[in-house]
Amino acid sequence: MNYGMNISCLVEEELAQIERPQDWTQADEAQAYERCLRQVLERNGRAWADGNIRIGDYILLSEFLWLFNHFPFTNQS
């Protein structure tokens, strides 16, 4: 999972460098995303990916809540 998260973060860093004009559309964003994903995968050389691999905060939050509920951090002795 960490490997996939790293690839996703690298794509987001590439996307952050793109200047977006006022008339930027969702189609423009999708094209930019695909271009950035291809660039990251070409530089990496080991990863294969297709489509949207963005990892959002909700996944991380739900994982945290699961861990917190199953492994309490307080000493209840």
MMTF fields as JSON, N, C-alpha, C and O atoms, coordinates in Angstrom:
{
  "mmtfVersion": "1.0.0",
  "mmtfProducer": "UNKNOWN",
  "numBonds": 307,
  "numAtoms": 308,
  "numGroups": 77,
  "numChains": 1,
  "numModels": 1,
  "chainsPerModel": [1],
  "groupsPerChain": [77],
  "chainIdList": ["A"],
  "bondAtomList": [4, 2, 8, 6, 12, 10, 16, 14, 20, 18, 24, 22, 28, 26, 32, 30, 36, 34, 40, 38, 44, 42, 48, 46, 52, 50, 56, 54, 60, 58, 64, 62, 68, 66, 72, 70, 76, 74, 80, 78, 84, 82, 88, 86, 92, 90, 96, 94, 100, 98, 104, 102, 108, 106, 112, 110, 116, 114, 120, 118, 124, 122, 128, 126, 132, 130, 136, 134, 140, 138, 144, 142, 148, 146, 152, 150, 156, 154, 160, 158, 164, 162, 168, 166, 172, 170, 176, 174, 180, 178, 184, 182, 188, 186, 192, 190, 196, 194, 200, 198, 204, 202, 208, 206, 212, 210, 216, 214, 220, 218, 224, 222, 228, 226, 232, 230, 236, 234, 240, 238, 244, 242, 248, 246, 252, 250, 256, 254, 260, 258, 264, 262, 268, 266, 272, 270, 276, 274, 280, 278, 284, 282, 288, 286, 292, 290, 296, 294, 300, 298, 304, 302],
  "bondOrderList": [1, 1, 1, 1, 1, 1, 1, 1, 1, 1, 1, 1, 1, 1, 1, 1, 1, 1, 1, 1, 1, 1, 1, 1, 1, 1, 1, 1, 1, 1, 1, 1, 1, 1, 1, 1, 1, 1, 1, 1, 1, 1, 1, 1, 1, 1, 1, 1, 1, 1, 1, 1, 1, 1, 1, 1, 1, 1, 1, 1, 1, 1, 1, 1, 1, 1, 1, 1, 1, 1, 1, 1, 1, 1, 1, 1],
  "groupList": [{"groupName": "MET", "atomNameList": ["N", "CA", "C", "O"], "elementList": ["N", "C", "C", "O"], "formalChargeList": [0, 0, 0, 0], "bondAtomList": [1, 0, 2, 1, 3, 2], "bondOrderList": [1, 1, 2], "singleLetterCode": "M", "chemCompType": "L-PEPTIDE LINKING"}, {"groupName": "ASN", "atomNameList": ["N", "CA", "C", "O"], "elementList": ["N", "C", "C", "O"], "formalChargeList": [0, 0, 0, 0], "bondAtomList": [1, 0, 2, 1, 3, 2], "bondOrderList": [1, 1, 2], "singleLetterCode": "N", "chemCompType": "L-PEPTIDE LINKING"}, {"groupName": "TYR", "atomNameList": ["N", "CA", "C", "O"], "elementList": ["N", "C", "C", "O"], "formalChargeList": [0, 0, 0, 0], "bondAtomList": [1, 0, 2, 1, 3, 2], "bondOrderList": [1, 1, 2], "singleLetterCode": "Y", "chemCompType": "L-PEPTIDE LINKING"}, {"groupName": "GLY", "atomNameList": ["N", "CA", "C", "O"], "elementList": ["N", "C", "C", "O"], "formalChargeList": [0, 0, 0, 0], "bondAtomList": [1, 0, 2, 1, 3, 2], "bondOrderList": [1, 1, 2], "singleLetterCode": "G", "chemCompType": "PEPTIDE LINKING"}, {"groupName": "ILE", "atomNameList": ["N", "CA", "C", "O"], "elementList": ["N", "C", "C", "O"], "formalChargeList": [0, 0, 0, 0], "bondAtomList": [1, 0, 2, 1, 3, 2], "bondOrderList": [1, 1, 2], "singleLetterCode": "I", "chemCompType": "L-PEPTIDE LINKING"}, {"groupName": "SER", "atomNameList": ["N", "CA", "C", "O"], "elementList": ["N", "C", "C", "O"], "formalChargeList": [0, 0, 0, 0], "bondAtomList": [1, 0, 2, 1, 3, 2], "bondOrderList": [1, 1, 2], "singleLetterCode": "S", "chemCompType": "L-PEPTIDE LINKING"}, {"groupName": "CYS", "atomNameList": ["N", "CA", "C", "O"], "elementList": ["N", "C", "C", "O"], "formalChargeList": [0, 0, 0, 0], "bondAtomList": [1, 0, 2, 1, 3, 2], "bondOrderList": [1, 1, 2], "singleLetterCode": "C", "chemCompType": "L-PEPTIDE LINKING"}, {"groupName": "LEU", "atomNameList": ["N", "CA", "C", "O"], "elementList": ["N", "C", "C", "O"], "formalChargeList": [0, 0, 0, 0], "bondAtomList": [1, 0, 2, 1, 3, 2], "bondOrderList": [1, 1, 2], "singleLetterCode": "L", "chemCompType": "L-PEPTIDE LINKING"}, {"groupName": "VAL", "atomNameList": ["N", "CA", "C", "O"], "elementList": ["N", "C", "C", "O"], "formalChargeList": [0, 0, 0, 0], "bondAtomList": [1, 0, 2, 1, 3, 2], "bondOrderList": [1, 1, 2], "singleLetterCode": "V", "chemCompType": "L-PEPTIDE LINKING"}, {"groupName": "GLU", "atomNameList": ["N", "CA", "C", "O"], "elementList": ["N", "C", "C", "O"], "formalChargeList": [0, 0, 0, 0], "bondAtomList": [1, 0, 2, 1, 3, 2], "bondOrderList": [1, 1, 2], "singleLetterCode": "E", "chemCompType": "L-PEPTIDE LINKING"}, {"groupName": "ALA", "atomNameList": ["N", "CA", "C", "O"], "elementList": ["N", "C", "C", "O"], "formalChargeList": [0, 0, 0, 0], "bondAtomList": [1, 0, 2, 1, 3, 2], "bondOrderList": [1, 1, 2], "singleLetterCode": "A", "chemCompType": "L-PEPTIDE LINKING"}, {"groupName": "GLN", "atomNameList": ["N", "CA", "C", "O"], "elementList": ["N", "C", "C", "O"], "formalChargeList": [0, 0, 0, 0], "bondAtomList": [1, 0, 2, 1, 3, 2], "bondOrderList": [1, 1, 2], "singleLetterCode": "Q", "chemCompType": "L-PEPTIDE LINKING"}, {"groupName": "ARG", "atomNameList": ["N", "CA", "C", "O"], "elementList": ["N", "C", "C", "O"], "formalChargeList": [0, 0, 0, 0], "bondAtomList": [1, 0, 2, 1, 3, 2], "bondOrderList": [1, 1, 2], "singleLetterCode": "R", "chemCompType": "L-PEPTIDE LINKING"}, {"groupName": "PRO", "atomNameList": ["N", "CA", "C", "O"], "elementList": ["N", "C", "C", "O"], "formalChargeList": [0, 0, 0, 0], "bondAtomList": [1, 0, 2, 1, 3, 2], "bondOrderList": [1, 1, 2], "singleLetterCode": "P", "chemCompType": "L-PEPTIDE LINKING"}, {"groupName": "ASP", "atomNameList": ["N", "CA", "C", "O"], "elementList": ["N", "C", "C", "O"], "formalChargeList": [0, 0, 0, 0], "bondAtomList": [1, 0, 2, 1, 3, 2], "bondOrderList": [1, 1, 2], "singleLetterCode": "D", "chemCompType": "L-PEPTIDE LINKING"}, {"groupName": "TRP", "atomNameList": ["N", "CA", "C", "O"], "elementList": ["N", "C", "C", "O"], "formalChargeList": [0, 0, 0, 0], "bondAtomList": [1, 0, 2, 1, 3, 2], "bondOrderList": [1, 1, 2], "singleLetterCode": "W", "chemCompType": "L-PEPTIDE LINKING"}, {"groupName": "THR", "atomNameList": ["N", "CA", "C", "O"], "elementList": ["N", "C", "C", "O"], "formalChargeList": [0, 0, 0, 0], "bondAtomList": [1, 0, 2, 1, 3, 2], "bondOrderList": [1, 1, 2], "singleLetterCode": "T", "chemCompType": "L-PEPTIDE LINKING"}, {"groupName": "PHE", "atomNameList": ["N", "CA", "C", "O"], "elementList": ["N", "C", "C", "O"], "formalChargeList": [0, 0, 0, 0], "bondAtomList": [1, 0, 2, 1, 3, 2], "bondOrderList": [1, 1, 2], "singleLetterCode": "F", "chemCompType": "L-PEPTIDE LINKING"}, {"groupName": "HIS", "atomNameList": ["N", "CA", "C", "O"], "elementList": ["N", "C", "C", "O"], "formalChargeList": [0, 0, 0, 0], "bondAtomList": [1, 0, 2, 1, 3, 2], "bondOrderList": [1, 1, 2], "singleLetterCode": "H", "chemCompType": "L-PEPTIDE LINKING"}],
  "groupTypeList": [0, 1, 2, 3, 0, 1, 4, 5, 6, 7, 8, 9, 9, 9, 7, 10, 11, 4, 9, 12, 13, 11, 14, 15, 16, 11, 10, 14, 9, 10, 11, 10, 2, 9, 12, 6, 7, 12, 11, 8, 7, 9, 12, 1, 3, 12, 10, 15, 10, 14, 3, 1, 4, 12, 4, 3, 14, 2, 4, 7, 7, 5, 9, 17, 7, 15, 7, 17, 1, 18, 17, 13, 17, 16, 1, 11, 5],
  "groupIdList": [1, 2, 3, 4, 5, 6, 7, 8, 9, 10, 11, 12, 13, 14, 15, 16, 17, 18, 19, 20, 21, 22, 23, 24, 25, 26, 27, 28, 29, 30, 31, 32, 33, 34, 35, 36, 37, 38, 39, 40, 41, 42, 43, 44, 45, 46, 47, 48, 49, 50, 51, 52, 53, 54, 55, 56, 57, 58, 59, 60, 61, 62, 63, 64, 65, 66, 67, 68, 69, 70, 71, 72, 73, 74, 75, 76, 77],
  "secStructList": [7, 2, 2, 2, 2, 2, 2, 2, 2, 2, 2, 2, 2, 2, 2, 2, 6, 1, 7, 7, 7, 6, 6, 7, 7, 2, 2, 2, 2, 2, 2, 2, 2, 2, 2, 2, 2, 2, 2, 2, 2, 2, 2, 2, 1, 1, 7, 7, 7, 7, 1, 7, 7, 7, 7, 7, 2, 2, 2, 2, 2, 2, 2, 2, 2, 2, 2, 2, 2, 2, 1, 7, 1, 1, 7, 7, 7],
  "xCoordList": [0.826, 0.0, 0.875, 0.545, 1.979, 2.859, 3.438, 3.619, 3.723, 4.266, 3.244, 3.592, 1.989, 0.925, 0.696, 0.459, 0.767, 0.602, 1.722, 1.491, 2.931, 4.061, 3.846, 4.076, 3.406, 3.135, 2.044, 2.161, 0.992, -0.099, 0.395, 0.005, 1.248, 1.795, 2.689, 2.672, 3.463, 4.309, 3.462, 3.815, 2.345, 1.442, 0.848, 0.753, 0.452, -0.108, 0.919, 0.564, 2.186, 3.243, 3.39, 3.574, 3.309, 3.37, 2.172, 2.321, 0.996, -0.208, -0.144, -0.663, 0.477, 0.562, 1.399, 1.259, 2.255, 3.12, 2.43, 2.989, 1.236, 0.528, -0.223, -0.961, -0.011, -0.757, -2.153, -2.291, -3.175, -4.555, -5.208, -5.361, -5.595, -6.272, -7.7, -8.19, -8.349, -9.713, -10.705, -11.662, -10.472, -11.406, -11.019, -11.4, -10.274, -9.843, -11.068, -11.908, -11.171, -12.338, -11.954, -10.777, -12.972, -12.726, -12.02, -11.202, -12.334, -11.66, -10.179, -9.337, -9.851, -8.451, -7.735, -6.59, -8.421, -7.83, -7.57, -6.53, -8.51, -8.341, -7.164, -6.392, -7.022, -5.892, -4.57, -3.591, -4.545, -3.326, -2.977, -1.806, -3.982, -3.739, -3.129, -2.146, -3.7, -3.175, -1.742, -0.909, -1.453, -0.105, 0.874, 1.967, 0.487, 1.355, 1.563, 2.672, 0.515, 0.645, 1.63, 2.489, 1.512, 2.447, 3.879, 4.789, 4.094, 5.445, 6.026, 7.187, 5.229, 5.708, 6.028, 7.051, 5.171, 5.412, 6.647, 7.384, 6.88, 8.076, 9.341, 10.339, 9.299, 10.473, 10.715, 11.861, 9.641, 9.762, 10.274, 11.214, 9.673, 10.129, 9.645, 9.667, 9.213, 8.785, 7.278, 6.738, 6.606, 5.168, 4.336, 4.725, 3.202, 2.196, 0.927, 0.546, 0.281, -0.976, -1.781, -1.245, -3.083, -3.983, -5.205, -5.621, -5.767, -6.941, -6.568, -5.452, -7.515, -7.31, -6.785, -7.49, -5.567, -4.986, -4.879, -4.154, -5.586, -5.544, -6.04, -7.041, -5.329, -5.708, -6.139, -5.382, -7.356, -7.908, -7.771, -7.349, -8.133, -8.063, -9.028, -8.759, -10.15, -11.155, -10.637, -10.959, -9.848, -9.28, -8.344, -8.402, -7.503, -6.57, -7.294, -6.908, -8.335, -9.098, -9.793, -9.753, -10.424, -11.114, -10.115, -10.418, -8.94, -7.904, -7.462, -7.263, -7.308, -6.916, -7.982, -7.659, -9.251, -10.327, -10.378, -10.63, -10.144, -10.129, -9.004, -9.214, -7.822, -6.687, -6.933, -6.612, -7.501, -7.737, -8.731, -8.556, -9.762, -10.764, -10.243, -10.683, -9.323, -8.831, -7.575, -7.284, -6.848, -5.628, -5.623, -4.966, -6.347, -6.402, -5.008, -4.185, -4.764, -3.461, -3.356, -2.286, -4.432, -4.383, -4.212, -4.634, -3.615, -3.411, -4.631, -4.861, -5.395, -6.63, -6.493, -7.455, -5.344, -5.143, -5.509, -5.392],
  "yCoordList": [-1.191, 0.0, 1.261, 2.246, 1.227, 2.394, 2.704, 3.868, 1.664, 1.867, 2.593, 3.526, 2.162, 2.819, 4.247, 5.14, 4.463, 5.821, 6.727, 7.897, 6.192, 6.981, 7.398, 8.554, 6.463, 6.791, 7.856, 8.809, 7.697, 8.675, 10.058, 11.06, 10.118, 11.411, 12.041, 13.259, 11.231, 11.763, 12.356, 13.389, 11.704, 12.235, 13.564, 14.514, 13.627, 14.869, 16.004, 17.152, 15.689, 16.713, 17.234, 18.432, 16.336, 16.761, 17.649, 18.671, 17.256, 18.042, 19.424, 20.388, 19.529, 20.813, 21.831, 23.036, 21.36, 22.255, 22.83, 23.698, 22.363, 22.797, 24.096, 24.219, 25.053, 26.315, 26.077, 25.559, 26.45, 26.245, 27.595, 28.42, 27.824, 29.091, 29.113, 28.111, 30.245, 30.411, 29.452, 29.005, 29.14, 28.28, 26.795, 26.028, 26.392, 25.006, 24.134, 24.463, 23.032, 22.165, 20.826, 20.523, 20.042, 18.703, 17.834, 16.985, 18.043, 17.297, 17.655, 16.779, 18.947, 19.371, 18.714, 18.28, 18.645, 18.029, 16.538, 16.016, 15.86, 14.431, 14.191, 13.252, 15.036, 14.903, 15.169, 14.453, 16.199, 16.518, 15.386, 15.038, 14.809, 13.699, 12.51, 11.934, 12.139, 11.006, 11.26, 10.354, 12.492, 12.849, 12.744, 12.196, 13.265, 13.214, 11.785, 11.418, 10.971, 9.563, 8.851, 8.106, 9.075, 8.46, 8.882, 8.053, 10.18, 10.677, 10.016, 9.606, 9.911, 9.292, 7.82, 7.328, 7.115, 5.696, 5.478, 4.514, 6.361, 6.249, 6.474, 5.778, 7.45, 7.715, 6.571, 6.223, 5.988, 4.921, 3.642, 3.028, 3.239, 2.06, 0.73, -0.263, 0.66, -0.615, -0.713, -1.817, 0.396, 0.388, 0.309, 0.827, -0.338, -0.365, 0.209, -0.146, 1.078, 1.658, 2.141, 2.431, 2.221, 2.73, 3.307, 2.81, 4.335, 4.949, 5.893, 6.409, 6.104, 7.039, 6.289, 5.449, 6.581, 5.911, 6.866, 6.589, 7.975, 8.929, 8.27, 7.555, 8.523, 7.999, 9.181, 10.133, 9.114, 10.24, 10.13, 9.101, 11.201, 11.263, 10.305, 9.828, 10.013, 9.153, 7.738, 7.1, 7.247, 5.909, 5.894, 4.983, 6.881, 6.932, 7.124, 6.543, 7.932, 8.167, 6.899, 6.575, 6.176, 4.951, 3.912, 3.169, 3.839, 2.917, 3.293, 2.416, 4.571, 5.024, 4.656, 4.183, 4.873, 4.555, 3.06, 2.657, 2.237, 0.799, 0.421, -0.347, 0.951, 0.64, 1.126, 0.434, 2.31, 2.875, 2.018, 1.803, 1.536, 0.714, -0.672, -1.253, -1.201, -2.55, -2.578, -3.596, -1.496, -1.438, -0.147, 0.818, -0.115, 1.116, 1.542, 0.707, 2.829, 3.357, 3.652, 4.025, 3.493, 3.782, 2.482, 1.421, 2.559, 1.411, 1.281, 2.132, 0.248, 0.086, -0.972, -1.684, -1.084, -2.087, -1.585, -2.318],
  "zCoordList": [0.0, 0.0, 0.0, -0.66, 0.735, 0.771, -0.615, -0.972, -1.381, -2.721, -3.599, -4.322, -3.531, -4.296, -3.832, -4.646, -2.522, -1.996, -2.484, -2.789, -2.558, -3.05, -4.499, -4.856, -5.333, -6.738, -6.821, -7.591, -6.035, -6.029, -5.617, -6.216, -4.602, -4.146, -5.21, -5.389, -5.913, -6.983, -8.104, -8.673, -8.423, -9.446, -8.977, -9.754, -7.706, -7.164, -7.198, -7.464, -6.93, -7.007, -8.429, -8.641, -9.401, -10.81, -11.151, -11.821, -10.69, -10.972, -10.335, -10.898, -9.185, -8.489, -9.266, -9.056, -10.15, -10.921, -12.15, -12.82, -12.455, -13.662, -13.386, -12.409, -14.273, -14.212, -14.783, -15.892, -14.036, -14.467, -14.764, -13.864, -16.028, -16.373, -15.831, -15.311, -15.956, -15.467, -16.135, -15.503, -17.409, -18.132, -18.081, -18.965, -17.065, -16.877, -16.628, -15.791, -17.347, -17.221, -16.593, -16.401, -16.283, -15.75, -16.779, -16.425, -18.051, -19.124, -19.173, -19.373, -18.991, -18.945, -17.768, -17.89, -16.626, -15.434, -15.67, -15.267, -16.318, -16.602, -17.541, -17.342, -18.564, -19.487, -18.777, -18.988, -17.936, -17.188, -16.239, -16.09, -15.598, -14.68, -15.413, -14.947, -16.548, -17.309, -17.766, -17.735, -18.19, -18.624, -17.451, -17.601, -16.294, -15.114, -14.648, -14.26, -14.679, -14.289, -15.207, -14.736, -16.518, -17.464, -17.192, -17.24, -16.901, -16.628, -15.386, -15.384, -14.338, -13.093, -13.328, -12.851, -14.054, -14.313, -15.184, -14.979, -16.153, -16.998, -16.183, -16.37, -15.275, -14.42, -13.446, -13.163, -12.937, -11.952, -12.591, -12.084, -13.684, -14.402, -13.845, -14.573, -12.604, -12.017, -11.824, -11.761, -11.732, -11.425, -12.697, -13.744, -12.59, -13.639, -13.045, -11.93, -13.765, -13.279, -14.466, -15.535, -14.248, -15.279, -14.582, -13.535, -15.15, -14.56, -13.431, -13.367, -12.555, -11.456, -10.236, -9.676, -9.825, -8.654, -7.472, -6.516, -7.526, -6.416, -5.137, -5.134, -4.066, -2.761, -1.913, -1.723, -1.407, -0.673, 0.828, 1.356, 1.509, 2.959, 3.627, 4.73, 2.98, 3.6, 3.805, 4.807, 2.876, 3.028, 4.23, 5.056, 4.326, 5.443, 6.764, 7.778, 6.757, 7.971, 8.425, 9.612, 7.525, 7.919, 8.407, 9.34, 7.806, 8.26, 9.668, 10.509, 9.931, 11.259, 12.288, 13.377, 11.944, 12.884, 13.169, 14.305, 12.16, 12.368, 13.321, 14.26, 13.085, 13.96, 15.374, 16.34, 15.497, 16.818, 17.602, 18.801, 16.934, 17.611, 17.98, 18.972, 17.201, 17.456, 18.328, 18.956, 18.374, 19.169, 19.971, 19.581, 21.089, 21.874, 22.347, 22.722, 22.325, 22.695, 24.182, 24.663, 24.904, 26.338, 27.113, 26.653, 28.248, 29.101, 30.002, 30.861, 29.817, 30.578, 31.672, 31.959, 32.271, 33.321, 34.679, 35.661]
}
